[in-house]
Amino acid sequence: MQMALPVLIISILLFFVLFFGIGFILNMLLRMTWIMAIVYPIVAILIIDEVRFLDYFTNPGHSFHLLGEKITRLHTPDIIILISGFLGTIVAGIVMRILRKKGYRMF
C-alpha cells in the first residue's frame, strides 16, 4: 500500500515530536539523559511486531524469526517514520545535556 506524501510528512513530524516529548519528560523525571534512546528499540519492536511481549521469553526462536521477517518486509516510508522517532529521542537527550550545561537544575 502506497503512502501519500502529506501523510508521510505528518507521520515523520508526529513521531519526532511524540518521542522527543516522551524522551524529554523521562529525562526530566528520571534524570537519565539517554534512557529513551535505550528504550526506543523495544518500543519500535512492539510497534512493528504482532507477537506478544511474553512470547519473546517463552518461545524466543519462533518470536525472533517472525520479528526478522516483519522487519525485512518493512517499506521505506515505515523505516523513515521509525527513524524519525529515534531521532526525536536523540534530540531530547542532546537538549537535556545543553540545558544541564547552561545551569537548569531541574533538568
N, C-alpha and C positions, 0 to 999 in steps of 0.2 A: 504494500500500500504506500503510495507516494504521499509525502508531507508537503503542504503548501509552504511557500517561503515565509509569509507572515506568521504562520503557526510555528515554524521553526525558530524565527527570531524571538517571538514572545516566549517560547519554551526555554530558549537559552537564557534570556533575561530572568525569567521566573526561577529557574534552577539556580542561577548565580546568586540572585538576591535572597532566595529562600535559604540556601545553605550558608551564605555569608551571615545572615541573621542568626541562624541556629548556632553557627560556629562562634559568633561574637558573644551571644548570650552564654553559651557553655564556657567560653574562655573567661568571661566576667565572673561567673558563679564558681567555677572550679579552679580558676587561676592556673590553668594548664594551657599554654599557648597553642599547642598543636593537637589537642585532643580530638577535635572534629576531623582533622586531616587523617588521623589514625582510624577513626571510627567510620569514615565515609566509605571505604571499600566494602565494609559489611553492609552498610545501608544500600549501596549500589547493587550488591548481590541480592539483597532482599527485594529490590525493585525489579531486577532482571528475572530472577528465577521464580518458579511457581512451586518449588519444593518447600515443605515446612522446615523451619529452622532446626527443629529437633531431629529431623531426618539426617542432617549432616553428621550427627553423633551416633545415631542408631544404625544407619545404613550409609556410611560415607562413600563407598565405592560407587554405588548407583547414583547418589545425590551429586557427587562431583562430576560424574560422567554427564548427567543431564545439564549441569551448570556449564560445562565446557561446550556442549552442543548449543546451548542457548546463547552463550557469548559469541560463538563463531557465526551465529545466524543474525547477529545484530546488524542493523542497517547503519549507514554513515550518519544520518541525522540523529539516531538514537545515541550513537557514540559521542557525537558532538555535544548533545544535551547533557549526557552524564559527565563529560569532561568539564563542561561549564560549571556544573555543581561542585566538582572537585576544586576548580579554580576559585570558586567562592569561598571554600573553606581555607584555602591557602592565603587568599587576600585578607580574610578575617584574622588569621594568625599574624600576618605582617602588620595590619592596622593595630592589633593589640601590642605588638612589640614597639611600634612607634609611639603609641600613647603612653606606654610604661616608661619609655626612654625620655619622654617630654615631661614626666613627673605626675601623671594622673595616677593617683594611688589606688583608686577603686578598680583599675584595670590591671 
